[in-house]
Amino acid sequence: MNLRPYQTDLIERVRDSYRRGKKAPCIVLPCGGGKSVIVADIAKNATLKGNRVLFIVHRKELCQQIENTFKWWGVDMSLCSVMMVQTAARRIKKLETPQLIITDENHHSKAATYRKLYDAFPDAKRVGVTATPVRLDGSGLSDVNDDLVIGVSAKWLIENKFLAPYDYYAPRLVDMTGIKIKRGEYDVTQVENLMIQKAVYGDVIKNYQKLANNRQAICYCTTVKHSLMMAYRFAEAGIKAAHIDGETSASERQRIIDGFRAGEIKILCNVDLISEGFDVPDCSCVIMLRPTQSLVLYTQQSMRCMRYQPYKKAVIIDHVGNYTRFGMPDADRAWKLNAVKGDKVSGVEALNITQCPMCFYTYEGDSRACPACGYFNAAPKEERKEIETEEDTELQKIDGFVVDYQTADECKTLEELKAFAKKRGYKSGWVYYQQKQRGWLH
């Protein structure tokens, strides 16, 4: 139960931030850097002084994970509440006043539910944690935080054996040119139609067998339908696979995760469920079939296989070209608290990324000799075409983005409430009641 030196340093720098008059610093540390034990130690020290702590998360399934970590670390849970942010915001009048509010996955904190809590307890100190202190549009967190406490880089964690090194492959699966972007993300319907093709399944399986055969892999898909079919196709090819989503019962989910841990299941298919903070057994491969415009999502998913083990080298198979938008998973990011919409923090512009046309190995630098297979590519790099955008168009289908919602409290928009009601078979009046209860109707 000893913190690593860089974790201790981050905690001391948070204390220094408070001493300098800041009230809401945000800790920035890459995925796998140990943010959970850092906030556990902060919460422990706060409760030892008799202070009340409120820890807020954005998904219900994370509450028990955090509680287990806090208890293990020695946090006085009689003075610490771990709650989903929607629940906490709804029960503000019943909450005991916290002296410290800790925000998990702090990049979500622009949402009204977070702001409602912050405004309700203006005297409470706050601290957030995230690997990516930026929103989808590239803007920073200066409206909710007043300091960035930036930790060591992903490259440093790899070099010092706190994260596993990786090989990155990007076989072209589908041509994303022309796929529209709606409300800042890819049109799910168009992408699903591209992905649900027999040839696509065959290429995914073939490349897994070629690049990562027999490794434990997590496969990120576009929609639930796509994920279910992907699991079926893997199993059809003799590779044991399973699908989980937010509707999977607790007992079934545990059975599948236990099977994955035991090596009985090789491929775990999902949409966005196994990303931010979701606890699954170690794996050494990630298969990305889910194109995204979100640096947060890309980072969480691509680095899922990079937990450190001696002699381990992770394999990332990016079938949808996410690396072309964000650079490599361990790219150095120029985080800014006051970044504005459109600011580039992905590291792409600072990096020159090359892909081998023979083995699909993807690497930093402009060397035409592939470091993986030795092939010398005399042809110039291809330029990718611009992708069409429709910023003001409503998404036509959102099933793939709400599959991990287990309660109505997790729905943040009218569209998500409608999708949730449809999946549960609720009558139309239920949506109206939910809007009224939340104060959305005037």
N, C-alpha and C positions, 0 to 999 in steps of 0.2 A: 504493500500500500504506500509505496514511495513515489512521489511525483518525479518525472524526468526534469533535468535542469532547465530545459526551455519552457516547461510548463510552470515551474516555480517562478521563472523570470516573468512570464506573462501575468501571473497573479500579482506579483510585486508592482508591475507597471500599471495594473488596474488600480491598485492602492494609490500609486503616485498620481494617477489621473484624478482620483477623488481629492487628493491633497491639493491639487492645482485648481480645484473649484469645479471640476466637471461632475455632472450628475448622471450621465448615461453613456459610458464608454461601450464600445463593441469590440470583442475579441475576434481576431481574424486568424484562423489556423486551417490548413488544408485537411481534407477528408482523411481520416485515419490518424490524425495527430493527437487524439485523445482529449477532445473538447469536453466529453462527459465527465471525466475525472477532474478536470479543471473547475467546472462549475460545481461539482460535488464538493470539492475542497472549499470553494468560496462559500457555499451554503453551510457547510459544517462549521466554518469559523464564525459565520454570522449567527448561527443558532447557539454556539458556545457562549456568545456574548448576550444571549437572551433575546436576540432580534428575530422577528418573524419574517419568513421568506415565502414568496409566491413564485413558483416556477411554472411558466406557461409554455405549452407546446401546441402545435397546429393540427395534430392528429391523435385520435383517441388511443390507438395501439401503442403510442410512444409513452403514455403515462406510466404503465406498469414497468416498462424497461427502466425508465428514469428512477422510479421509486426503488426498484431493486438495487440500482447502482448507488443511490444515495444511502440506503440502509447499510449496504456493504461498506461504504466509505465512512460511516459513523455519523451521518447527519441526524440531528434530533428531529424526527418526523412529527413530533407533537407541535413543533414550531414551524414546520415546513409543509406547504400544500403544493402538490403537483397536479395541475389541472389543464384541460384543454381550453384554449383561449376563449372559444365561444361560450363554454360553460361558465367560466370565470366572469366574463362580461355580462352574462345574463343574471349572475348571482351577486353582483357588486355590493348590494346593500346588506347581504348576509356575510360577506367576507370580513374577517378580522384584518385590521389595517396592517399591511406589510411594511417593514422598514427597508426591504430589498426585494425588487422584482427582477427575476432572471428570465430572459427571453431566449428560448431555443430557436435555432434556424432564424436568426434575427432579420434576414432579408425579407421575411414575410410581414414585418411589423408596420408597414404602411397601411395595412387593412384597418378598417374602422373599429373592429373589435379590440385590437391592440391599443389604438389611440384612446378608446373609451376607458380602458383600464388605467392607462398612464395618466389620463386627466383626472380620474377618480382618486388617485393617490399621488398628488403632486409633490408631497414631501419625501416620498420613497426614493432611495437611490436605485438606479437600474444598471444592469449589465446584460449585454447580449452576446451570443456566440454564433459564428457562421464561417463557412469556408469561402463564401462569395458575398461580400458586402455591396451588392449591386442588384438593381431590379432588372426586369426583362428589357426595358427600354434603355438601359445603360446608366440611369440616374443613380446617385448615391443616397446615403441614409441620413443626410444632415438634418432632415426634418424630424427625425426620431432619436438620433444619437448626436453627441457632441464631441466624440473622440474615437479614433480608430487605434486599437492596440494591436499592431500587426506582428504576428509571430514568424517563425521560421518558414522557409519555402518548402514546397513539395520536393524540389530537387535536393534540398538539404536533408529532408527526412529520408529520402532514398539513399543518398550518399552515406548517411549515418545509421543505416539499417533499422529505421523505424517504419519505413514503407518498402514494399517489394519493388524491384525494377520491373520493367515491362517491355514487351515487344508489341508494336502497334501495326495491325494490318488493315487495309481498307479496300477489299475487293469490291468492284463496282457491281452492285446488285440491281438497282433500278436507277433510271435517269430522273433526277429530281428537277430538272429544268422545266419551268412552267408551272410547277406546283405553287398554288397561291398561298399567300400568308394572310391570315385573317385575325385581327385583334392580336397581332404580335406572335402568332404561332401558326404552324402548318395546318392547312385544311385537312382535318382528320378523314373526311369522306374520300377525298382524292388519294391520300396516302394509303388508306386501307384498300382501295380498289387496286392500287399498284402492287401492294404486298400480297394480296390473296390471289396468287397465280401459282400454278403447279411448278413452273420453271423456277420461280423465286424460291419456293421451298427446297427444291432440289439443289440449288446453288448454296443456300444457307447450310444445308446438311453436308454437302460436299466440302465446303470450305472449313466447316468445323472439324470434319474428319482429317482434312489435310493439315490444318494449322494448330489444332488443339485436341486431337483425338483422345478420348477417354478422360479428359479433364472435367472437373466439376465446373459447370458454367451457369451463369444467370443470363437469360435472354430477355431483352427489353423490347416489347412489341408495341404496336400502334393503338390497338383497341382490344377489348376482351375477346371479341370474335377472332381476331388475328392471333392472339396469344393461345387460345384454345386450339385453333387449327395448327399452330406451330408445334405445340406439345404433341398433338396427334401425329403429325408428320414425322417428328423425331422418333416417336415410339414405333411408327410403322416401319422406320428404317432400322429398327433393332436397337435404338438408343433410348434408354429409360428416361422419360421426361414427365413433368407434371406442370399444371397451371394453378396459380393462386391469384385471387383478387379480393377486394374488400367484402365481397359477399360470401367468400369461403368461410364455413363455420370454424370456430376456434379449434374444435377437436380435429377437423379435417386438415386445417392449416398446420397444426402441431404434428400430425401424422406425416404430412408431406415434408415438413422441415426436418423432422427426425430421420426420414428416409434419405433426405439430401445429406444430412450430417453423416449418416452411416455409409454413404456412397452407393446406396441402392438406387437412388435417383441421380442421374447425371446432369440433366438440364432442368432448370427451374424457370418457367416462362411466366411473365407478368407484364403489366403496362408500366405504371409509375409507382407501384406499391413498394417495391424493394429499392427505395432510394434514400430519402432524408431520414437518417436515424433508425431505420428499420433493421432489427437485429436478425441476421441469418448466419448460418455457419460459414466458415471461410470457403472461398472458392478461388480458382486460379485463372478463370476465364470469364470475360464479358462479351456477349454478342449484342450489338446494337442494331436493331431493326426499327428504331423509333427516331426519326429525324426531329430535331428541335431547334428553336431559335433561342432557347434559354441556356445561358452559361451555367446557371445553378444546376439545372437538370443534367446537362452534359457532364459536369464535374462529378456530381454525386454518382452517376451511373458508370462512367468510364473508370472511376477509381475504386469501384466496389470490389474489384478482384485484387487490390494491392495491399491487403493486410500482410504484414511482414511474417515470413517463416524462413528459417535458414535454407539457403540454396534455392529458394523459390524465385521463379521469373514468371510474372503474369503475362497473359495473352489477351489483348483487346482486339476484337474483330468488328470493325466499323463498316457496316454495309451501306450506310446512308450518308457518308461524307460529313459527319459532324465535325471532324477535325478541320475541315476547310473553313468553318465559321469561327472556331475558337482556338485553333492551335492544338498543341499536344496537351494531355492532361496535366503535366507538371510544368507547363509554361509559366514563366514569371509574369505576374499580373501587377499592373500599376494602379493599385486601389486608391481612390480618392473619396473622402467623406462627402465633398460637395460636387461630385461628378454630376454633369447635366445630361439630359436626354441626348443620346447619340454618341456620347463619349466612348472611345474604344478602350476596353480594359482586358480584352481576351488574350492579348499577346500575339495575335496573328500578324500584325504589322511589324512586330519586332522580330519575328521568326521567319526563316525561309524553310518551308517544308517540302520535302521531295518524296515522291512515291515511285517505287520500282514497278514497271509495267509487267514484269515477269512473275514475281512472287508476291506483289502487293504490299511489301514491307514499306512502312511509312516512317520517315525520320527527319530530324532537323538538319538543316544545311543544304547546300546546292550540289553536293558531290554526285556525279552521274554514275559512279560505281556503287552499286547497292552493297551496304555493309552486311546484309543477310545472305544473299546468294552470289554476290560478285558480278552480277550482270552489269554491263556498261551500256547506258542508254544515251545514244547519240542524238536523239530527237529532242527538240525544245519542249518545255512544259506546256501542257494544254491550259488555256484560260477558260475558267468556268463562266457560263452565261449567268446574267443577272436573273434572280427569281422574282416573279411577279408578286405584287403586294396589293391587298385590298384592306386597308387599315379600318375602314368604316363599315365593313360587311360583317354581319352576325355569323357566328359559326353555325353550320347546318346540322352538325352532329357533335355531341360532346361526351358520348358514352365513354370514350377512351380516357377522358380526363377526370372522371368522377368515380371510377371503379373502386377506389379505396375508401369511399365514404360509407361508414357503417351507421351513422346517425344523421338526422336532419341538421343537427347543430353544426356539422362540418360544411354544409352548403353555404356558399358566400354570395351567390347571385340567383336571380329568378330562374335563369336557364338551368342552373344546377338543381334547384328545388324541383323544377318540372321533370328533369331527368330522373332524379331520385324517386319522385312519386310514381313515375311510369314503371321503373324497375320493381317497386314494391307493390304495384297494383292499387295505389291510393286513388280516391276519387278527387275530382278537380277542386272541390271545396277545401281539401287539405292544404293545397298550395296557398289559397286565399287566407286561410287561418294562419299559416306560417308567416305570411307577409304582414298580416295585422299584428301578430304577436311580436314581430321584430321592429314594428314601427315604420315599415316601408310604405304603408298606405296613408295618404294624407287627405 
